[in-house]
Amino acid sequence: MLWVLLAIIAILVIFLIATYNRLVTLRQRIRNAWSQIDVQLKRRYDLIPNLVNTVKGYATHERETFENVTKARNMAVQAKGIDEQAGAENLLTGALKSLFAVAESYPELKADANFRQLQEELSNTEGKIAFSRQFYNDTVMSFNTMIQRFPTVLIAGMFGFHKEEYFNIDEAAAREPVKVEF
C-alpha cells in the first residue's frame, strides 16, 4: 500500500513539474515572439524616414501627408504595451497608405530606383510583421488555452501565470480605401 501511495505522489510531482515547465516555455515563446515583432517594427520605423524623404523630393506640396506619416511613426515608436502599440500601428498603416497614394501621382517617382527599393523593403518588412504577429498570437492562444484547462488552471493559479494579450490591429481600418485630395 505504501508503494502505491508513493507511486501516486511521484506521478503527481512529475505532472506538476512537467506542467510548470510547459507554462514557462510558452511564456518565454510569447516574450520571444513579441521581441520578433518589435524587431520588425523598428526596421519599419527606420525605413519610413528614408521613404518620406525620397517622396518629398518629388512631391514638395504634400506637406500634410509627410507630417502625418512622421507623427504616426513617432507615436508608434513611443507606444507602450500591446494595445497602445496596435492602435499606433493602425494610424501608421493609414498614413503610409496616403504616402503611397501620393507616390502614385508621380510617375517619375515610381521609376526612381531608391523609391522602388525602399518600397520593396517596406513591403517585405510588412510581411515579416504580419508573420511575426500571427506567430505571437498563435503562441498567446496556446498559452491562454493551457492556463484555462483543468487541471492546469490550478497550477497556473498557484504559480501566478496570467492570461496574455493578443496583438490586434483594426482590420476594418486597414482595408479602408485611401482618400487623397489635391
C-alpha positions in Angstrom: 0.0 0.0 0.0 2.9 2.4 0.8 4.4 1.7 -2.7 1.1 2.6 -4.4 0.9 5.8 -2.4 4.5 6.8 -3.2 3.9 6.0 -6.9 0.8 8.2 -6.9 2.7 11.1 -5.2 5.6 10.6 -7.7 3.2 10.8 -10.7 1.6 14.0 -9.3 5.0 15.6 -8.7 6.2 14.7 -12.2 2.9 16.1 -13.6 3.3 19.3 -11.6 6.9 19.7 -12.8 6.1 19.0 -16.4 3.1 21.3 -16.5 5.0 24.1 -14.8 7.9 23.7 -17.3 5.4 23.8 -20.2 3.9 27.0 -18.9 7.3 28.6 -18.5 8.2 27.5 -22.1 5.1 29.0 -23.5 5.5 32.3 -21.6 9.1 32.5 -22.9 7.9 31.9 -26.5 5.4 34.7 -26.1 8.2 37.0 -25.0 10.4 35.9 -27.8 7.5 36.4 -30.3 6.9 39.9 -29.1 10.6 40.6 -29.4 10.4 39.5 -33.0 7.5 41.8 -33.7 9.4 44.6 -32.0 12.5 44.0 -34.2 10.4 44.2 -37.4 8.6 47.3 -36.2 11.9 49.0 -35.5 13.0 48.1 -39.0 9.8 49.6 -40.4 10.3 52.8 -38.4 13.9 53.1 -39.7 12.7 52.7 -43.3 9.9 55.2 -43.1 12.0 58.5 -42.9 14.0 57.4 -45.9 10.9 56.7 -47.9 9.3 60.0 -46.9 12.5 61.9 -47.8 12.6 60.2 -51.2 8.9 61.1 -51.9 9.5 64.7 -50.6 11.9 65.3 -53.4 9.2 64.8 -55.9 6.1 66.0 -54.1 7.0 69.1 -52.2 3.4 70.4 -51.9 2.2 67.2 -50.0 3.5 68.5 -46.6 0.4 67.4 -44.6 0.9 63.8 -45.8 4.5 63.8 -44.8 3.7 65.3 -41.4 1.0 62.7 -40.8 3.4 59.9 -41.6 6.1 61.4 -39.3 3.6 61.9 -36.4 2.2 58.4 -36.8 5.7 56.9 -36.9 6.7 58.8 -33.7 3.5 57.6 -31.9 4.3 54.0 -32.9 7.9 54.3 -31.7 6.8 55.7 -28.3 3.9 53.2 -27.8 3.9 51.2 -24.6 2.1 47.9 -24.2 0.3 45.8 -26.7 -2.9 47.7 -27.0 -1.2 51.1 -27.4 1.2 49.6 -30.0 -1.7 48.1 -32.0 -3.5 51.5 -32.1 -0.4 53.3 -33.1 0.2 50.7 -35.9 -3.3 51.4 -37.2 -2.5 55.1 -37.6 0.8 54.4 -39.2 -0.7 52.0 -41.7 -3.2 54.6 -42.7 -0.6 57.3 -43.0 1.6 55.0 -45.2 -1.3 54.3 -47.5 -1.7 58.0 -48.0 2.0 58.3 -48.7 1.8 55.6 -51.4 -1.3 57.2 -52.9 0.7 60.4 -53.3 3.6 58.5 -54.8 1.1 57.0 -57.4 0.6 60.6 -58.7 4.2 61.0 -59.7 5.3 58.6 -62.5 8.9 59.8 -62.3 8.9 58.9 -58.6 7.6 55.4 -59.2 10.5 54.9 -61.7 13.1 56.1 -59.1 15.4 53.2 -58.0 15.7 54.5 -54.4 11.9 54.7 -54.1 11.3 51.3 -55.6 14.0 49.7 -53.3 12.6 51.4 -50.2 9.0 50.5 -51.1 10.1 46.8 -51.6 12.0 46.8 -48.3 9.0 48.2 -46.5 6.7 45.7 -48.2 8.9 42.8 -47.2 9.0 44.2 -43.6 5.2 44.4 -43.6 5.1 40.7 -44.5 7.5 39.9 -41.7 5.5 41.9 -39.2 2.3 40.1 -40.3 4.0 36.7 -39.9 5.5 37.7 -36.5 2.2 38.9 -35.3 0.5 35.7 -36.4 3.1 33.6 -34.6 2.8 35.8 -31.5 -1.0 35.5 -31.4 -0.8 31.7 -32.0 1.5 31.3 -29.1 -0.7 33.5 -26.9 -3.7 31.4 -27.9 -1.8 28.2 -26.9 -0.7 29.7 -23.6 -4.1 31.1 -22.7 -5.8 27.9 -23.6 -3.4 25.9 -21.5 -3.8 28.1 -18.4 -7.6 27.8 -18.6 -7.8 24.0 -18.9 -8.3 21.7 -15.9 -6.1 20.7 -14.1 -3.5 23.2 -15.4 -5.7 26.1 -14.3 -4.9 25.1 -10.7 -1.1 25.0 -11.3 -1.2 28.3 -13.3 -3.1 30.0 -10.5 -0.6 28.7 -7.9 2.4 30.0 -9.7 0.9 33.3 -10.9 0.5 32.6 -14.7 -2.0 35.1 -16.1 -3.7 35.5 -19.4 -1.7 37.3 -22.1 -3.0 39.9 -24.5 -3.3 39.4 -28.3 -1.7 41.9 -30.7 -4.7 43.1 -32.6 -4.8 45.5 -35.5 -8.1 47.1 -36.6 -8.5 45.1 -39.8 -11.5 47.2 -40.9 -9.4 50.4 -40.8 -6.6 48.6 -42.7 -8.9 47.7 -45.5 -10.5 51.2 -46.0 -9.6 53.0 -49.2 -7.1 55.8 -49.0 -8.5 59.3 -49.5 -6.1 61.7 -51.1 -7.2 65.2 -52.1 -5.1 67.7 -54.0 
